[in-house]
């Protein structure tokens, strides 16, 4: 596959594909936390969620609705 693309190695393929300014970004990982700390933060985030009703699949069809129109025949 590398021969077809014209790259001599995977590293060269990556250099050809990914812009060089992305490689210059230094990512600093966050300090490690214990499982208990993580689960506590996760629980706090989970309590912010709201439960909403989903109406997907409850009788909606992509049809054009035809409404019944009543006409008063006694009117001119």
Rosetta constraint file for C-alpha pairs under 8 A:
AtomPair CA 1 CA 5 HARMONIC 6.39 0.50
AtomPair CA 2 CA 6 HARMONIC 5.93 0.50
AtomPair CA 2 CA 7 HARMONIC 5.15 0.50
AtomPair CA 2 CA 8 HARMONIC 6.35 0.50
AtomPair CA 2 CA 9 HARMONIC 6.78 0.50
AtomPair CA 2 CA 10 HARMONIC 7.47 0.50
AtomPair CA 2 CA 13 HARMONIC 7.66 0.50
AtomPair CA 3 CA 7 HARMONIC 6.09 0.50
AtomPair CA 3 CA 8 HARMONIC 6.91 0.50
AtomPair CA 7 CA 12 HARMONIC 5.90 0.50
AtomPair CA 7 CA 13 HARMONIC 5.54 0.50
AtomPair CA 8 CA 12 HARMONIC 6.47 0.50
AtomPair CA 8 CA 13 HARMONIC 7.68 0.50
AtomPair CA 9 CA 13 HARMONIC 6.34 0.50
AtomPair CA 10 CA 14 HARMONIC 6.17 0.50
AtomPair CA 11 CA 15 HARMONIC 6.25 0.50
AtomPair CA 12 CA 16 HARMONIC 6.16 0.50
AtomPair CA 13 CA 17 HARMONIC 6.09 0.50
AtomPair CA 14 CA 18 HARMONIC 5.83 0.50
AtomPair CA 15 CA 19 HARMONIC 7.24 0.50
AtomPair CA 15 CA 20 HARMONIC 7.25 0.50
AtomPair CA 18 CA 22 HARMONIC 7.14 0.50
AtomPair CA 19 CA 23 HARMONIC 7.35 0.50
AtomPair CA 20 CA 24 HARMONIC 6.81 0.50
AtomPair CA 21 CA 25 HARMONIC 7.02 0.50
AtomPair CA 33 CA 37 HARMONIC 6.15 0.50
AtomPair CA 33 CA 38 HARMONIC 6.53 0.50
AtomPair CA 34 CA 38 HARMONIC 6.26 0.50
AtomPair CA 35 CA 39 HARMONIC 6.08 0.50
AtomPair CA 36 CA 40 HARMONIC 6.09 0.50
AtomPair CA 37 CA 41 HARMONIC 6.31 0.50
AtomPair CA 38 CA 42 HARMONIC 6.05 0.50
AtomPair CA 39 CA 43 HARMONIC 5.97 0.50
AtomPair CA 40 CA 44 HARMONIC 6.36 0.50
AtomPair CA 41 CA 45 HARMONIC 6.28 0.50
AtomPair CA 42 CA 46 HARMONIC 6.08 0.50
AtomPair CA 43 CA 47 HARMONIC 6.36 0.50
AtomPair CA 44 CA 48 HARMONIC 7.00 0.50
AtomPair CA 45 CA 49 HARMONIC 7.31 0.50
AtomPair CA 56 CA 60 HARMONIC 7.65 0.50
